[in-house]
Amino acid sequence: MLRARDRCCVGFWLGLGPDIRVTDGKVLKAKTPKVVSRVAAALRLAAQSLSNREHQLGEDGRRMKARLGKAKGLTATAYQLARILYAVITRRVAYNEAEAFKQTPTTPARRISNLQKQAAKFGLQLLPAS
């Protein structure tokens, strides 16, 4: 697993990242490459089991599956797991989910703003809980 240059290349090396072929600014192909890898298969299984869990990674996996479809969502979650695993191995630090998914101070305000825009689109108004 350590043959990859950096954490973004490890997913492609395992066959989990996109193989985007571009010529003259036109995308010719943008699919995951056909790679036989037992690590990639194990990461896909881990991504599938994560989608049933109440973790932040499970929430991200469910969001990806809803947005991209089941197969592509699982591959995207496995790609995220590969990058996390590569970082844990190369930096030799324990994985901390709270640190990896910590919110910035602007995140709650941005979410409230987006919800208010969506409600306004439907002619509704959000009120604070009492």
C-alpha positions in Angstrom: 0.0 0.0 0.0 2.9 2.3 0.5 3.9 2.3 -3.2 1.6 5.2 -3.9 3.0 8.8 -4.1 0.4 10.4 -1.8 -2.9 9.9 -0.3 -4.9 10.8 -3.4 -2.9 8.4 -5.6 -3.5 5.4 -3.3 -7.2 5.2 -4.3 -6.3 5.2 -7.9 -3.6 2.6 -7.4 -6.2 0.3 -5.7 -8.7 0.9 -8.5 -11.0 3.0 -6.3 -10.4 6.4 -7.8 -11.5 7.8 -11.1 -9.5 7.3 -14.3 -10.2 10.5 -16.0 -8.8 10.7 -19.6 -8.9 14.2 -21.1 -7.7 15.3 -24.5 -8.1 18.9 -25.8 -10.2 19.8 -22.8 -12.7 17.0 -23.6 -13.3 14.2 -21.2 -13.0 10.9 -23.0 -13.4 8.5 -20.1 -14.1 8.9 -16.4 -14.6 5.5 -14.8 -12.8 3.6 -12.2 -10.2 1.3 -13.7 -10.5 -2.5 -13.7 -8.0 -3.6 -11.1 -8.0 -6.9 -9.2 -7.1 -6.0 -5.7 -8.0 -7.8 -2.5 -7.4 -4.6 -0.5 -9.9 -2.8 -2.7 -12.5 -5.6 -2.2 -11.9 -5.5 1.6 -12.4 -1.7 1.6 -15.6 -2.0 -0.4 -16.9 -4.5 2.1 -15.9 -2.1 4.9 -17.7 0.7 3.2 -20.8 -1.4 2.8 -20.8 -2.3 6.5 -20.2 1.3 7.4 -23.4 2.4 5.7 -25.3 0.6 8.5 -23.4 2.3 11.3 -24.1 5.5 13.2 -20.7 7.1 12.5 -19.7 10.1 10.5 -18.2 7.9 7.9 -21.4 5.9 7.7 -23.4 9.2 7.3 -21.0 10.2 4.5 -21.4 6.8 2.8 -25.2 7.0 2.9 -25.1 10.5 1.5 -22.8 9.3 -1.3 -25.1 6.3 -2.1 -28.1 8.6 -2.2 -26.3 11.1 -4.5 -24.4 8.8 -6.8 -26.2 5.4 -6.6 -25.3 2.3 -4.7 -22.3 1.0 -6.6 -20.6 4.4 -7.1 -21.4 5.5 -3.5 -19.8 2.4 -2.1 -16.7 3.0 -4.3 -16.5 6.6 -3.2 -16.7 5.6 0.5 -14.0 2.9 -0.1 -11.8 5.5 -1.7 -12.3 7.7 1.4 -11.4 4.8 3.6 -8.3 4.1 1.5 -7.1 7.7 2.0 -7.7 7.5 5.7 -5.9 4.1 6.0 -2.9 5.5 4.0 -2.7 8.5 6.3 -2.8 6.3 9.4 0.0 4.0 8.0 2.3 6.8 6.8 1.9 9.2 9.7 1.8 6.5 12.3 -1.0 8.2 14.3 -4.3 6.8 15.5 -7.4 7.7 13.6 -9.7 10.1 15.5 -13.1 10.6 13.9 -13.9 13.6 16.0 -10.8 15.4 14.8 -11.3 14.3 11.2 -14.9 15.6 11.0 -14.7 18.5 13.4 -16.9 21.4 12.5 -15.7 24.9 11.8 -17.4 27.8 13.6 -19.2 28.7 10.3 -20.7 25.2 9.6 -23.9 25.5 11.7 -24.6 29.0 10.4 -24.1 27.8 6.8 -26.5 24.9 7.4 -29.1 27.2 8.9 -28.8 29.6 6.0 -29.1 26.7 3.5 -32.2 25.4 5.3 -33.8 28.9 5.3 -33.2 29.2 1.5 -34.8 25.8 0.9 -37.8 26.7 3.1 -38.2 30.0 1.3 -38.2 28.2 -2.1 -41.3 26.3 -0.9 -42.9 29.4 0.6 -42.2 28.2 4.2 -40.5 30.0 7.1 -38.3 28.4 9.7 -38.9 29.3 13.4 -36.6 28.6 16.3 -37.6 25.8 18.6 -39.0 26.9 21.9 
